[in-house]
Amino acid sequence: MPRIDNTLSPLVPKLEGFHLFHFDGAPCAQRVRFAIAEKGLRRGREVKFDADDLKSCESEEGAWTSRIVSLIKKDHMSDFYARIQPNLVVPALVHDGVLYTESMDIVAYIDETFGGEPLVPKHNEPLMAEVQQLTELGKSLHRSIRFVTFRWGLGRLGMLNKKEEEQLKALVKQGNDQEQLVDFYVGYDRKAISDDVYQTHLDALAAGFTLLEKRLGEGRSFVAGNTLTMADVIWAMKVLRLDECGYPFSKCYPAVYEWFQRIEKRPAFQTGVMAKNRGFNRAFRFKSRVENMFGIGLEKAVMGGLA
Ligand SMILES: N[C@@H](CCC(=O)N[C@@H](CS)C(=O)NCC(=O)O)C(=O)O
């Protein structure tokens, strides 16, 4: 379990109920929000991520408290947040004063805590083995999503200024840079992402989607079997992000596309993932549609190569 017992943050022990430190557009946080919504807990009050007054530390009945850590304003690289999540990433969950990190571990924790239809089907060993394998593959492609998103669309927006870069380096010295943020941002800030690196990540993702396409093409309703599992949770957020960037799913991976459309229709996806993500989603889609129309977008990179 992802339980962190030795948190440096004085805020964590004060929090009652569920408090999620997250960002609406971040796939790793979307995974957790999707799982929580599948379990029937709704999004409750929005409080500042560092609010520590008595009222902000409580949670409403049947709801989780939302603490947005803006990846745009670089809240995740603040001293305050570094004490909660030393890897400087979202999400982090606090449940009754106990801190949990790592999105997929949090999904498993939520599944265990709430019961109901299992996202982690421990009782079914063969299915569980498939779920684990697909989930691990999904995790291993996490950096590919970051590279492709940044190279595709964030341009200068994704860069850190000098002060932010120094702050990141200083914070990482205290932690372990498990997510390789320094490497990523320093490389990105200096020369963006080369064609070779971009192509390597596109190829890795294509191999993953080819596998998913085969599995779904064999008649499964979901990626592991015939029920929604945490493997669907992690893969759906990859498809959502890449779909926003204009990835040609309907042309290249029709079964994946059809599966994702079914996932998107789930009430928990709409409330948990999309409710406050629509502005961001529409802006990304608009940009990618125009680019694809002019043949300069991700569709061309995927289907026609980078040359
Ligand atoms: N292994 C972590 C990865 C978390 C992660 O990388 N989160 C991204 C958002 S999806 C983040 O906070 N990135 C910060 C950045 O790129 O500056 C998990 O699954 O929770």
The ligand as a MOL file (V3000), in Angstrom:
LIG
                    3D

  0  0  0     0  0            999 V3000
M  V30 BEGIN CTAB
M  V30 COUNTS 20 19 0 0 0
M  V30 BEGIN ATOM
M  V30 1 N 3.9630 7.8040 -10.5220 0
M  V30 2 C 3.1760 8.9610 -10.2290 0
M  V30 3 C 3.2860 9.9250 -11.3900 0
M  V30 4 C 2.5590 11.2100 -11.0980 0
M  V30 5 C 2.8200 12.2630 -12.1760 0
M  V30 6 O 3.7880 12.2080 -12.9520 0
M  V30 7 N 1.9390 13.2560 -12.2230 0
M  V30 8 C 2.0410 14.2830 -13.2320 0
M  V30 9 C 0.6690 14.6390 -13.7640 0
M  V30 10 S -0.0100 13.2870 -14.6820 0
M  V30 11 C 2.6360 15.5400 -12.6010 0
M  V30 12 O 2.2690 15.9300 -11.5230 0
M  V30 13 N 3.5760 16.1480 -13.3280 0
M  V30 14 C 4.2190 17.3460 -12.9260 0
M  V30 15 C 5.0890 17.8970 -14.0100 0
M  V30 16 O 5.2170 17.2610 -15.0550 0
M  V30 17 O 5.6400 18.9690 -13.7920 0
M  V30 18 C 1.7180 8.5620 -10.0060 0
M  V30 19 O 1.2530 7.6860 -10.7350 0
M  V30 20 O 1.0710 9.1290 -9.1190 0
M  V30 END ATOM
M  V30 BEGIN BOND
M  V30 1 1 1 2
M  V30 2 1 2 3
M  V30 3 1 2 18
M  V30 4 1 3 4
M  V30 5 1 4 5
M  V30 6 2 5 6
M  V30 7 1 5 7
M  V30 8 1 7 8
M  V30 9 1 8 9
M  V30 10 1 8 11
M  V30 11 1 9 10
M  V30 12 2 11 12
M  V30 13 1 11 13
M  V30 14 1 13 14
M  V30 15 1 14 15
M  V30 16 2 15 16
M  V30 17 1 15 17
M  V30 18 2 18 19
M  V30 19 1 18 20
M  V30 END BOND
M  V30 END CTAB
M  END
